[in-house]
Amino acid sequence: MPQPTRPRVAAPRLEREIVVLVSSGRARSRKEIAESLGIAASTVSQRVQAMLAAGTLEETGEGASSGGRRPRSLRVPGSTGHLGVVDVGGAHARLGILRHGGELVTTTEVALAIADGPEQVLTQVTAALRGLAGTVAAPGDSSVDRTDPGHLLGVGISLPGPVDVTRRALDSPSRMPGWSGFDVGSWLEDALGVPAVVENDANAMAVGEHFGHARRTRHSVSVKAGTAIGAGILVDDRLYRGAGGAAGDITHTRIPAGGDTPCTCGNRGCLETVASGAALVRLLREQGYDVAATADVLALVRDADPVATTLTRTAGRHLGAALCTVVNFFNPGAVYLGGALSTLEPFVSAIRSQIYEGAHPLMTRDLVIAPSGLGADANLVGVGRLLEDALVPHALAAPQSPAPSTASEGPR
């Protein structure tokens, strides 16, 4: 069967794509690179040879054979280090250390208050990340000082608000005083001495979920339903950001059920006011329940409290109705449901029924609606994958020792 091909790609871009594939473990041989990129094997061989001569790639021996000559395995020099990843929430942060390819080595959580502002929060998470990194040595490198986090190749952080990935700063986030416009990326680079990537939490989750399910689809929507609601979109396996970088921000869509209820964005009647964890807390308090956070709602529903269960099911219907429009317009292959509320069966069932009843049959015929496959780790895996892509220019420029940079170019 002839090799599928695509239009000719400029050498620098092709080298970047090759480094991403090899450093992440998605391809280890010339043949796997050619198959992944859909280009001629001869083109890959020629480019790989030039990269070997330049020191951008190196050969590490022979790989597994499927018949015929054994392929020579490729690697990116310096790629035995780890990636530090952080997912910041309103009251805690989840941190992890990843190997290239997305394998989580270890995770931990720290308590914080996002309202304390960026410098205090980032000081907390970088201290925790240094400690976590110090417990992990680079694979096969017995010389690494486990008390020194210097073997981190980069750091990625996801934040619960709209992120300008070029400036690596939040853009007018609600519930986050002092964060708007703060250069999170440069702060992290100064603190840790490695390149940094900053991403919206829903986008990070979407990337993690998209590549984390056994049944793959090229187009997906991931919804994070917790205290607030966010969504991320992948088209042809690439994160879609939209013209202003805010694609997927469905939480501030006005819906009739929201009525005149004030929203954190300053508007009224947004989806967030009737379908989020914060909305459920408000509605339960109005009925005399002593609840303060989304976790209290989860506990009530799991205890089969009738009022909490009914309100949660109604919230799921509101979100499902909003997602009908998304499904009809976008026609994704999958809708993945993450966040704390997605762990509640009444909420998920209501979303699923609304989509199947309200969307066009052509849109739902092959649609997969599934809860998160990675759970709390989805954001960590997703921002790690984006960090891998962003590290490619550094690997091309200095494969042995990635240097701190402003990384003004966002992830692909």
N, C-alpha and C positions, 0 to 999 in steps of 0.2 A: 504494500500500500504506500503511495507517495507520501512523503513528509509534508504535513500541513505547514504552510509558510505564511508570513505576514509581510507588510511593506518593510523595506530596508530601514534599519534603525541606525542612527548616528553612533559612532564608536563609544564616545563617553557615556551616553545613555545605556548602551548595551553592556558596558563594563559595570555600570551601577547595578543593573538588573542581575547580572551574573553574581556580583558580590552579595547582593541581598539573598539570592537563592542559596548560595553556598554557606554564608555565615549563619543563616537560620536553619540549616539542615534540610531544606526543601529539595535540594539537589546536591549530589556529591560527585557526579561524573559528568563528562562532556555530553554523553547521551541523555542523561536526565535533564541537563540544562537545555539542550535542543528541544526536548519534548515539552518542557515547561513553558518555554518562550515561543514555541511554534516557528522556529527558524531552522535553516539548513545546518546539518551537523558540521559541514565544512566551514561555515561561517563561525560557529562556536569554537571549533578547534583552532582556527586562526586567531581569534580574539583571546582565547585562553592561553595560547602560546605566548602572545605579547604580554599578557598579564603575569605569567610566570616569570618572564624575563625582567619585568619591572618590579617584581616582588609583591605585587598586589595579591597574587595567589601563590600557593605552594602545593606540591604533591606530597601525600603522606603514605604512599604504598598502593597496594592493589585492593580494589573493592570486591564485592561478591559478584560472581558471574552467573548469568542466566543462559549460558551457552556461548561457546566461542572464547575469544581472548578476554581475560579478566580486565575490567576497567580500572584505570588509575584514579584513586580517590583524591579529591581536592579539598582544600580548606583555606580560610582567610587567616593570615598570620595575626596572632594576638587575639583570636576569637575564642580562646579558652577561658577568658575572663567571664564575669557575670554582669547581669543588668539589674539595677535596683529599680523597683517599681513601687508606687505609692498611690492608694486610692483614698482621697480625703472625703469624709462625710461631715455632717453637721456636728456630731458629738464624738466621733472617733475616726481613726485612720487605719486602714489595713495596709501592711507593707509586705513586700516579698522580694526574694532574690531568684532570678531566672537564669537558666542556661540559654544559650542561643537555641532557637527553635521553639521557645515557649514553655519549656519544662520548669515548673516551679520547684525550687530546691527546698525552700523553707518560707514560712509566713509568720506574721505576728500582728497584733493589734495594739494600738495605744489610744488612751482616752484624750480628748482635746475639746476645745470649744471654738468652732470656726469663727464665731463673733469676736474672738480675741484679736483678730487681725492677722495679716499675712506673715509678718516677721516672727511673731510668737509661735504661730502654728508651724511655720516652716522650720524654725529652730528645733521644735519638738520632733518633727518627723525626720529631719536629717540626723539628729542625734540617735534616734531609734534605728534609722537605716544603717548608720555607721556600725552600731552594735550588732545588728543582724548580719551585715556583710562580713564582719570580723569573725563570725562563727563558721564561715564557709570558705574553704580553700578552692582555688582554681583547679578544675579537674586535671589530675595527673601532675600537679605542680606542688611537690612537697616543700619547695623553698618559700612558698607564700607565708608571710607572717599573718596568722589568723587574727591578730589584733589590729591589722592595718587594712582599712577598706579600700586601699589603693588599687586593688585588682578589679574594681568596678569599671566597666567600659562606658557606662552612661547611666542616666537616671531618667525615668519617666513618671509623670504625676498626672492623675485625673482629678478634676475638680467639679463640684456640683453647681456649675453655672456656665453661661455662654463664654466660650474661650476664643480669643483671636489667636490662632496658632502661629501667625507670622510674628506678632509682637510677644507671644507667649504670656498673655495677660488676660484676665477676666474682663468682660465687657458688660458693665452695668448689671452685675448679678444681684438678685434679691436675697435677703437674709445673710448677706456677707459684707458688713460695713468695713470700709477700708481696703477692700480687695480690688475694686474697679481700677484698671489701668496699671496695677502693680506688676512689675517685671519679674514674674515668678521664675522664668527660665534663667535669667542672668543671676538671680539670687542663688538658685540651686547650683549653678556652675561655679560661682565664687565659693560656695560653701564646700562643695565636694570635689571640685577640680576636674569634672568630666562633662561632656555634652549633655544637654537636658532637652526633654520634650514635654510640652504641657498640652493637655487634652481635656475636653469636656467628658464627664463621667459616662453619659449615655453613649457617646461615640466610642469610648474605650470599651464599654460593655458590648456594643454592637460588633466591633471587630473581633473581640474574644469569642462571642457566641457564633458568629458567622463561620469562623474557621474551626470551631470546637465541636461541631456536631458530626456524627458519622455519616448521616445522609446529607450530602452537600448540595447546595444551590448557589447559583452565581448572584442571585438578587435576594436580599433579605431586609426586613425591618425588625429592629430590636427595641422593645419598650421597657423602660425602667420605671416601675411604679413603686415609689416609696413615699417619703414625706412629700415630695413633689413628683412630677411626671416628666420624663424625658424620652427621646427616641433617637436612634441612629439608623442610618440608611447605607447599605452597601449595594453598589451597582457594578456588575462585572467584576466582583471580588475587590472592589476599591471603595473606600469610604467616600460618600458623596456629601459635600459640605454646603452646596448651594452658593449663590452669588455673593451673599454676605457672610457666609460661614455658619449660618444658623439653621441649616436644613434639619428637619426632624423635631423642632421645638414646638410640639403640639400642645404643651401644657397651657399656653396662653391663648388657645383658640376659644372664642366666645361660643357658648352653647345655650340654648333656651333654658335648660334645667338649672343653669347657674344663676338665672334671674339677675338681681341687683347686688349679689354678694360681692363685697370688695375682695380683690386679689392682691397678692404681694407685688405684682407688676405695676399696680396703680390703676389698672382697669377694673371692670366689674364683670362677673358672670363667666369667668374663664373655666375651662375644663378642670383646672387644678382645684377650683372651689367646691367641686362635687365628686371628684374621682380620685383624690390623692389621700395619703395617710393623714396629712394635716387637715383635710376636709373631714375625714372620719372622726378625728379627735374633736374638732369643733362641733360636729353634729351630735356626738355622744355626750359631750359636756352640756349641750343644750337640753339633753334629756336627763340630766342629773348624774351622769356617770363621772367618777373621779379618775379621769385619764389625762395624761400629760404628753404622751408621745405615741408614735406609730406602734412601738413595741407593746404598749398597753392594749391597743386595738387587736393586735395579733393574738395576745393571750386570751382576750374575751371571745374571739371567734373560735379559737381552738378549744375553748371550754364550752362551745355551742351556745353562747349567750344569744337569745333570739333577736334582740334589738341590734346588737353588733353584727350578727350574721346577715340580717336583712339589709342593713345599711351598706355592708361590704358588697353584697350581691348587687345592690342598686348602683354602687360606684363602678363595679365591673361592667354593668350594662352601659353606663354613660361612656366609659372608655372604649368599650366595644363598638358603640355607635360611631364614635369619632374615628376609630380604626377602619370602619367600613369604607369611609371616604378614601383613606390612605390605600387600602387594598384595591378598590375599584380604579383609582387613579394610577397607582404604581404597578400593580399586578406582580407582587413579589412571590418568590417560591416558598418563603417561610416568614412567619411572624414569631419571634422569640420573646418570651415574657420573663423579665428579671425584676429585681427589687424585692423588698420585703413583702409587699402585698401579693406578689405572684406565688408566694408559698401557701396562700390560702385557697382551698379548693372552690369555695363559693365565688370568689373573685374571678378566678381563671375560667371556671365553667360559664359564668355570665359573659365574659369577653368572647369566648369561643362561640357560644350560641348566637350572640348578636352579629358576629362577623358572618357566620354561615347562613343566618337568616336574612341579613341585610345586604350583603355583597352579591354581585352578579355571579351566577353559577360558573361562568367561564373563569372567573377569578379565583374561585374556591375549589375548583375541581381537583387540582393537584396541590393545593395550599397546605403547608404544614404549620400548625399552630402548636408550639411546644414551650414548656417552661424552660428556664435556664438550665443548660447542661453543665455549666461551670460554677453556678452558684455565686458565692461571695468572691471567688477568684476570677470571674469573668473580666472585671475591669483591669486587674493586674496583668492577665495574659494579653488582653487587647492593647493596653498601653505599651506593654513589652514588645509586641509585634510592630507597633508604630515606631517605637524607639529603634528597633533593628533597622527599619527602612531609613530612618533619619541618620543613623550612624554611617551609612554607606559613604557619603562624601569624605568623612573622616578616615575611613578605612582606605579609600583611594589615595588620600593625601599623605597619610602616615600610618601604614598598616601595623607597624610594630608598637606604636604608642599613641593612641588617639589623644589629641590635645584638646584642651578646653576651647570652646568656640561659641559664638552667639547663635549658631545653628538657625540663622534667620529663615532658611528654607524649611517650611513645615513638612510633615510626613507626606509621602505620596498618597 
